[in-house]
Amino acid sequence: MSSFGLLAYGISSAFTEEVCSDEEVEVAEERSERAEGEDKRVLRMVSALQKQFVDKLQSLKLGDGSHRNDTFEVVSWKRGEDGEFGGGTRYQVSMGNVFNQASVNVSHVDYRTRPRYPIDSATALSVILHPGNPRVPSMHFHISYMQPREKKPYWRMIVDLNPALADPSDRDTFDNAIREVQNMSPRLYERAREFGRRYFYIPALERCRGISHYFIGKVDENVLNQEQTVELAESFAKIAIRTYVSIAQSALTRFPDASDSPVDLHAQVAYHTLYLFQVLTLDRGTTHGVLAHSDNDVGTLGSLPNFVDCDLLLQWGQMLPPPQTELVRKIVDAVVECDPAADGSGGICEVTDVSRARLANVLRSHYRTHRGATKLQAELDLNLWQRWMREDRDAMVSSSSRGV
């Protein structure tokens, strides 16, 4: 009997003390085999995409004539004891030639052997890029495939371009590229852009995190069939990295000395402070990650940039409702305490992997103590998203019936 069959039997016995019929066991085993096969397919795809991301990022070179680039190091992590529930591999750079902080992470977790768990498995590719040159934008990218235990499998896809010093032409280039993603209909494009704008909006600062945001909240067989969705995810990834590398190399070539400009560096630190502020006070994915487990805290907070202005953080923290003001104070305390150069005085501080591990514990403690505080985080109205998808599907059916 497959693991799912054993699990189905265990759950049934636990609640009804009945044994599954042979037919029920056969159906469960067939479903498990199909699910495991799709898991393997998705994992192969995101692993191949991970290599493409790393190869293209390592091709970026400084524009100062040295042609120096970065070499990513490999870090593996396990979920559960001895990888009982899977794990992942990330390629990362910290304080490199091109990137101050970069992480390209593939994760796969499998909970089919865990009773009463809401999902069977999840597979994801997550990317965060913070260049050293202030004129080169940061980028965040994420695709994931989820197999809930009792519901249909679905995909989620996110990409956002986040510059310290915005160039409208970069936004236009990025937006036009996303329009060309395979199976990205004009309606889906607009929905993803609006959902991303809502999610990455920072109410206290009355602005979004970046200049271009796309968030596809949920795509299942009610929106596209599985083949079309896989094509969408793969094309989404390939176009995102190709476009980003083009934008980044252009900026590195045009502004080779930006890292020597005090004005540009000041703008970058201020923006990176905003980025950390958004991630640690609003981002639901980050909060969910640290609450789910502590096996990959540094990786979960790999999106945090390396330098932030603690005084600015405290200033913004005062704009938040309680208990988030308290959270920001604890964040600043953790960053200052983990930076020996800070001498407890605040100001501009370095965020290291030691800081990231400490900050994960700060978030974990805060949201376990203040369970209602997650309601103060970013807007993630999946009911709205699903309503949009139904409306769009009905509009397509209506148009087809009219011969439009």
C-alpha positions as CSV (number, residue, x, y, z in Angstrom):
1,M,0.0,0.0,0.0
2,S,1.3,3.5,-0.8
3,S,2.0,6.1,1.9
4,F,-1.2,7.9,0.9
5,G,-3.2,4.6,1.3
6,L,-1.8,4.1,4.8
7,L,-2.5,7.7,5.7
8,A,-6.1,7.5,4.4
9,Y,-6.6,4.4,6.4
10,G,-5.1,6.0,9.5
11,I,-7.3,9.1,9.3
12,S,-10.4,7.1,8.6
13,S,-9.7,4.8,11.6
14,A,-9.0,7.7,13.9
15,F,-12.3,9.3,13.3
16,T,-14.8,6.5,12.4
17,E,-13.0,3.3,13.5
18,E,-13.9,1.9,10.1
19,V,-11.6,0.2,7.6
20,C,-11.4,1.5,4.1
21,S,-13.0,-0.7,1.5
22,D,-10.8,-2.2,-1.2
23,E,-12.3,0.2,-3.7
24,E,-11.5,3.3,-1.5
25,V,-7.9,2.1,-0.9
26,E,-7.5,1.5,-4.7
27,V,-8.8,5.1,-5.4
28,A,-6.5,6.6,-2.8
29,E,-3.5,4.7,-4.1
30,E,-4.2,5.8,-7.7
31,R,-4.5,9.4,-6.6
32,S,-1.3,9.2,-4.6
33,E,0.6,7.8,-7.6
34,R,-0.7,10.5,-9.8
35,A,0.2,13.2,-7.2
36,E,3.7,11.8,-6.6
37,G,4.3,11.7,-10.4
38,E,3.3,15.3,-10.8
39,D,5.4,16.3,-7.8
40,K,8.5,14.7,-9.4
41,R,7.7,16.5,-12.7
42,V,7.4,19.8,-11.0
43,L,10.5,19.3,-8.9
44,R,12.5,18.5,-12.1
45,M,11.2,21.6,-13.7
46,V,11.9,24.0,-10.8
47,S,15.4,22.5,-10.3
48,A,16.2,23.1,-14.0
49,L,14.9,26.6,-13.7
50,Q,17.1,27.1,-10.6
51,K,20.1,26.2,-12.6
52,Q,19.1,28.7,-15.4
53,F,18.7,31.4,-12.8
54,V,22.1,30.8,-11.3
55,D,23.8,30.5,-14.6
56,K,22.4,33.8,-15.9
57,L,23.1,35.6,-12.6
58,Q,26.7,34.4,-12.6
59,S,27.0,35.8,-16.1
60,L,26.4,39.4,-14.8
61,K,29.6,41.4,-14.7
62,L,30.6,44.7,-13.2
63,G,30.8,47.6,-15.7
64,D,34.0,49.0,-14.4
65,G,36.2,47.2,-16.8
66,S,37.2,44.4,-14.3
67,H,34.4,42.1,-15.6
68,R,34.2,40.6,-12.1
69,N,31.2,38.4,-11.4
70,D,29.8,36.3,-8.6
71,T,30.0,32.5,-7.9
72,F,27.1,31.2,-5.9
73,E,27.7,28.7,-3.1
74,V,25.4,25.8,-2.4
75,V,23.6,25.3,0.9
76,S,21.2,22.4,1.6
77,W,18.6,22.1,4.4
78,K,16.3,19.4,5.6
79,R,12.7,19.5,6.8
80,G,12.1,17.4,9.9
81,E,14.5,14.9,11.4
82,D,17.0,13.6,8.8
83,G,14.9,15.1,6.1
84,E,11.8,13.1,7.0
85,F,9.6,15.7,5.3
86,G,11.9,16.8,2.5
87,G,14.0,19.9,2.3
88,G,15.8,22.0,-0.2
89,T,18.8,23.5,-1.8
90,R,19.7,27.2,-2.2
91,Y,22.4,28.9,-4.2
92,Q,23.5,32.1,-2.4
93,V,25.9,35.0,-2.4
94,S,26.6,37.5,0.4
95,M,28.7,40.6,-0.2
96,G,29.9,39.5,-3.6
97,N,31.1,41.5,-6.6
98,V,27.6,42.0,-8.1
99,F,25.2,41.1,-5.3
100,N,25.2,42.2,-1.7
101,Q,22.6,39.4,-1.1
102,A,21.2,36.8,-3.5
103,S,19.5,33.5,-3.0
104,V,18.0,31.0,-5.4
105,N,16.1,28.4,-3.4
106,V,14.3,25.2,-4.4
107,S,12.3,23.5,-1.7
108,H,10.1,20.3,-1.7
109,V,8.3,19.1,1.3
110,D,6.1,16.1,1.6
111,Y,3.7,15.4,4.4
112,R,1.8,12.4,3.1
113,T,2.9,10.4,6.2
114,R,1.8,13.1,8.6
115,P,-1.8,12.6,9.9
116,R,-4.3,15.4,9.9
117,Y,-2.1,17.8,7.9
118,P,-3.7,20.2,5.5
119,I,-1.3,19.6,2.6
120,D,0.3,16.5,1.1
121,S,3.2,18.3,-0.6
122,A,4.5,21.6,-1.7
123,T,7.3,22.5,-4.2
124,A,8.7,26.0,-4.8
125,L,11.3,28.1,-6.5
126,S,12.0,31.3,-4.6
127,V,14.5,34.0,-5.7
128,I,15.7,37.2,-4.0
129,L,18.3,39.5,-5.5
130,H,19.8,42.6,-3.9
131,P,22.7,44.0,-6.0
132,G,25.5,46.1,-4.6
133,N,25.2,48.8,-7.2
134,P,22.4,51.2,-6.1
135,R,21.4,51.7,-9.8
136,V,20.6,48.0,-10.3
137,P,17.1,47.0,-9.0
138,S,16.4,44.2,-6.6
139,M,14.0,41.5,-7.7
140,H,11.9,38.9,-5.9
141,F,10.4,35.9,-7.7
142,H,8.4,32.9,-6.5
143,I,6.5,30.0,-8.1
144,S,5.0,27.2,-6.0
145,Y,2.9,24.1,-6.6
146,M,0.7,23.0,-3.7
147,Q,-1.1,19.7,-3.3
148,P,-3.7,20.1,-0.5
149,R,-4.9,16.9,1.1
150,E,-8.6,17.4,0.3
151,K,-8.7,19.9,-2.4
152,K,-7.4,20.4,-6.0
153,P,-3.7,21.1,-6.5
154,Y,-2.8,24.7,-7.5
155,W,0.0,27.1,-8.5
156,R,1.0,30.5,-7.1
157,M,3.3,32.9,-9.0
158,I,4.8,36.2,-7.9
159,V,7.4,38.5,-9.4
160,D,8.3,42.1,-8.4
161,L,10.9,44.6,-9.5
162,N,12.2,46.7,-6.6
163,P,14.7,49.6,-7.4
164,A,16.3,51.9,-4.9
165,L,16.5,54.5,-7.7
166,A,13.6,54.0,-10.0
167,D,14.0,54.1,-13.8
168,P,10.6,54.3,-15.6
169,S,12.1,52.6,-18.6
170,D,13.0,49.5,-16.5
171,R,9.4,49.3,-15.3
172,D,8.1,49.5,-18.9
173,T,10.6,46.9,-20.1
174,F,9.6,44.5,-17.2
175,D,5.9,45.0,-17.6
176,N,6.0,44.5,-21.4
177,A,8.0,41.3,-20.9
178,I,5.5,39.8,-18.4
179,R,2.7,40.5,-20.9
180,E,4.5,38.0,-23.2
181,V,4.4,35.1,-20.8
182,Q,2.9,32.0,-22.4
183,N,-0.8,31.5,-21.5
184,M,-0.8,35.0,-19.8
185,S,-4.1,36.4,-21.1
186,P,-4.6,40.1,-21.0
187,R,-7.2,39.7,-18.3
188,L,-5.0,37.4,-16.2
189,Y,-2.2,40.0,-16.6
190,E,-4.3,42.8,-15.3
191,R,-5.6,40.7,-12.4
192,A,-2.1,39.7,-11.4
193,R,-0.8,43.2,-11.6
194,E,-3.7,44.6,-9.4
195,F,-3.4,41.7,-6.9
196,G,0.3,42.4,-6.7
197,R,-0.2,46.1,-6.1
198,R,-2.6,45.3,-3.3
199,Y,-0.3,42.8,-1.7
200,F,2.9,44.9,-1.8
201,Y,1.2,48.1,-0.7
202,I,2.6,49.6,2.6
203,P,-0.2,51.5,4.2
204,A,2.0,53.3,6.8
205,L,4.2,54.7,4.0
206,E,1.4,55.1,1.4
207,R,3.4,53.4,-1.3
208,C,4.2,50.0,-2.8
209,R,7.4,48.1,-2.2
210,G,8.6,48.4,-5.8
211,I,7.6,49.7,-9.2
212,S,6.3,46.5,-10.8
213,H,4.4,43.7,-9.0
214,Y,2.6,40.6,-10.3
215,F,0.9,38.1,-8.0
216,I,-1.1,35.2,-9.5
217,G,-2.9,34.2,-6.3
218,K,-4.1,30.7,-7.4
219,V,-4.3,28.8,-10.6
220,D,-6.0,25.4,-10.7
221,E,-7.8,23.4,-13.3
222,N,-10.8,25.8,-13.0
223,V,-8.5,28.5,-14.6
224,L,-6.1,26.5,-16.9
225,N,-5.5,22.8,-17.3
226,Q,-2.4,21.4,-15.8
227,E,-0.3,21.5,-19.0
228,Q,-1.2,25.1,-19.6
229,T,-0.4,26.0,-16.0
230,V,3.0,24.3,-16.1
231,E,3.7,26.2,-19.4
232,L,2.6,29.5,-17.7
233,A,4.9,28.9,-14.6
234,E,7.9,27.9,-16.7
235,S,7.5,30.8,-19.1
236,F,6.9,33.2,-16.2
237,A,10.3,32.1,-14.7
238,K,12.3,32.2,-17.9
239,I,11.0,35.6,-19.0
240,A,11.5,37.1,-15.5
241,I,15.2,36.1,-15.2
242,R,16.0,36.9,-18.8
243,T,14.4,40.4,-18.5
244,Y,16.0,41.0,-15.1
245,V,19.5,40.1,-16.2
246,S,19.1,42.4,-19.2
247,I,18.0,45.3,-17.0
248,A,20.8,44.6,-14.5
249,Q,23.6,44.3,-17.0
250,S,22.5,47.5,-18.7
251,A,22.6,49.4,-15.3
252,L,25.9,47.9,-14.4
253,T,27.4,49.1,-17.7
254,R,25.8,52.6,-17.6
255,F,26.5,53.3,-14.0
256,P,29.8,51.6,-13.1
257,D,30.6,54.1,-10.4
258,A,27.3,54.3,-8.6
259,S,28.6,52.3,-5.7
260,D,31.0,55.2,-5.0
261,S,28.2,57.8,-4.8
262,P,27.3,58.7,-1.2
263,V,23.9,60.0,-2.5
264,D,23.1,56.8,-4.3
265,L,24.3,54.6,-1.5
266,H,22.2,56.6,1.0
267,A,19.1,56.1,-1.3
268,Q,19.9,52.4,-1.4
269,V,20.1,52.0,2.4
270,A,16.8,53.9,2.8
271,Y,15.2,51.6,0.2
272,H,16.6,48.4,1.7
273,T,15.2,49.6,5.1
274,L,11.8,49.9,3.5
275,Y,12.2,46.4,2.0
276,L,13.0,44.9,5.4
277,F,10.2,46.9,7.0
278,Q,7.7,45.4,4.5
279,V,9.0,41.8,4.7
280,L,9.0,41.7,8.5
281,T,5.8,43.6,9.3
282,L,3.6,42.8,6.3
283,D,4.7,39.7,4.3
284,R,2.4,36.8,5.0
285,G,4.7,34.3,3.3
286,T,7.6,35.1,5.5
287,T,5.5,34.9,8.6
288,H,4.0,31.6,7.6
289,G,7.5,30.2,6.8
290,V,8.9,31.0,10.3
291,L,5.8,29.8,12.1
292,A,5.7,26.5,10.1
293,H,9.2,25.4,11.2
294,S,12.7,26.5,12.1
295,D,14.7,24.2,9.8
296,N,15.6,27.0,7.3
297,D,15.3,30.3,9.2
298,V,18.3,31.9,7.4
299,G,16.9,30.8,4.0
300,T,13.3,32.0,4.9
301,L,14.7,35.4,5.8
302,G,17.2,35.4,2.9
303,S,15.1,38.2,1.3
304,L,16.4,40.7,3.8
305,P,19.0,43.1,2.5
306,N,22.4,43.4,4.2
307,F,22.3,47.0,5.5
308,V,19.4,49.0,7.0
309,D,18.9,52.2,8.8
310,C,17.6,51.3,12.3
311,D,16.7,54.9,13.2
312,L,14.5,55.0,10.1
313,L,12.9,51.7,11.1
314,L,12.0,53.0,14.5
315,Q,10.5,56.1,12.9
316,W,8.3,54.0,10.7
317,G,7.4,51.7,13.5
318,Q,5.7,54.6,15.3
319,M,3.3,54.8,12.3
320,L,2.0,51.2,12.9
321,P,-0.8,50.1,15.1
322,P,0.0,48.1,18.3
323,P,1.4,45.5,18.6
324,Q,3.4,46.0,15.4
325,T,5.2,49.0,16.9
326,E,6.5,46.6,19.6
327,L,7.6,44.2,16.8
328,V,9.6,46.9,15.1
329,R,11.4,47.8,18.3
330,K,12.3,44.1,18.8
331,I,13.5,43.9,15.2
332,V,15.8,46.9,15.7
333,D,17.1,45.5,19.0
334,A,17.9,42.2,17.3
335,V,19.7,43.8,14.4
336,V,21.7,46.1,16.6
337,E,22.7,43.4,19.0
338,C,23.9,41.1,16.2
339,D,26.1,43.9,14.6
340,P,29.3,44.3,16.7
341,A,30.1,47.6,14.8
342,A,26.8,49.1,16.0
343,D,27.9,49.4,19.6
344,G,24.3,49.5,20.6
345,S,23.8,52.9,19.0
346,G,21.6,52.1,16.0
347,G,22.0,54.0,12.8
348,I,23.0,52.0,9.8
349,C,23.5,48.3,10.8
350,E,24.5,45.2,8.9
351,V,22.0,42.3,8.7
352,T,24.0,39.0,8.7
353,D,22.9,35.4,8.8
354,V,23.2,35.6,12.6
355,S,20.8,38.5,12.5
356,R,18.4,36.6,10.2
357,A,18.3,33.6,12.6
358,R,17.6,36.0,15.5
359,L,14.9,37.9,13.6
360,A,13.1,34.6,12.7
361,N,12.8,33.9,16.4
362,V,11.6,37.5,17.0
363,L,8.8,37.0,14.4
364,R,8.0,33.5,15.7
365,S,7.6,34.8,19.3
366,H,5.7,37.9,18.3
367,Y,3.0,36.2,16.2
368,R,2.6,33.3,18.7
369,T,2.1,35.9,21.5
370,H,-0.1,38.2,19.4
371,R,-2.0,35.7,17.2
372,G,-4.4,38.4,15.9
373,A,-1.5,40.5,14.6
374,T,-1.5,38.6,11.3
375,K,-4.7,40.5,10.4
376,L,-2.6,43.6,10.3
377,Q,-0.4,42.2,7.5
378,A,-0.6,42.5,3.7
379,E,-3.9,42.2,1.9
380,L,-4.2,38.6,0.6
381,D,-7.8,38.2,-0.3
382,L,-7.9,34.8,-2.1
383,N,-11.7,34.9,-2.1
384,L,-11.5,38.1,-4.2
385,W,-8.9,36.3,-6.5
386,Q,-11.2,33.3,-7.0
387,R,-14.2,35.6,-7.7
388,W,-12.1,37.3,-10.4
389,M,-11.2,34.0,-11.9
390,R,-14.9,32.9,-11.9
391,E,-15.9,36.2,-13.5
392,D,-13.2,35.9,-16.2
393,R,-14.2,32.3,-16.9
394,D,-17.8,33.2,-17.2
395,A,-17.0,36.1,-19.5
396,M,-15.0,33.8,-21.8
397,V,-17.8,31.3,-21.9
398,S,-20.3,34.0,-22.7
399,S,-18.1,35.4,-25.5
400,S,-17.7,31.9,-27.0
401,S,-21.5,31.3,-26.9
402,R,-22.0,34.6,-28.8
403,G,-19.3,33.6,-31.3
404,V,-17.1,36.5,-30.3
